[in-house]
Structures are given as structure tokens and as C-alpha cells.
Amino acid sequence: MKIGLLPRAARIVTKQLGAGLHVFSSAAELDLNSAKADRAHPRFAQLKERLPKATSESSSWLGELRTVLADHTLRDGSDDPGDAICVHRESTGTVSSSVVALMAQAAQPSRFETFFCSGPPCRNDFANPVSLTIR
């Protein structure tokens, strides 16, 4: 393991997120937007519309999210494997995926779940979630 020191100018940046769907890519670095995330967002939005609105079982939607995260489709006209959502190259590529969900319904406790996939989601499964109930 290699441990390095952060430059003096390095800092933790926070941003308030509104309700709704948010897609992030490691390519975004300090900006929350990236071309890949912008291209993936409609795929997740379309999936979100097909899922039951009040489902409490993550197993009913996690498999479909994994399918999108494991996609190797390139953008139109591209031959760069880095344009895929799930990337495989000799020295770089997708090393993990995370799904974070906050499910809130009126008059019920909210539930926060986070799922982590160690390795590319096309070859690995998501581990059991870390879940918190917020009252």
C-alpha cells in the first residue's frame, strides 16, 4: 500500500444535493459533472421510471442498476473503451461501483442504503448493503 500526503491546497469539498437522481463518475474529479455521467444519467432516469415508486426491497431494483453499471456500450461514433460505463483497459478501468439510496416516505422512517461492488460490476456482485433507518 502506498500512502501519500495531500498538497496543502487539497480540501474536502461538499455540495448540497436536492431530491432526485444523481450520477457521478470518477472522471468528474472536483466537478460533479462529466460527459460519461451526463450520458449515463438518462439510462438511470429511464430505469427509475420503471421501478415501483414505494418499493422497500432493494433486491427488486439493484439487479437492474447493476446491468446499467456493467454496460460496455460506447457512445455513437466512438471506438474508445473509456466511453463505456464499465471500462476495461490494460492498465485502467472500472475498479468498483457504488449505489447509494435514500428512501423517504411521508409518515414513515426513512431508510439509507449503500451498496458496494469491489471490481467491475460486469464480473462482480454487490455486497450486502449497509442500511440505516432514520426516524
Secondary structure, DSSP 8 states (H G I E B T S, - for coil): -------TT---------SS-----GGGTTSS--HHHHHHHHHHHHHHHHS-TT---THHHHHHHHHHHT-----TT---GGGSSS-B-SS-B--EEEEEEEE--TTS-EEEEEEEEES-TTT------EEEEE-
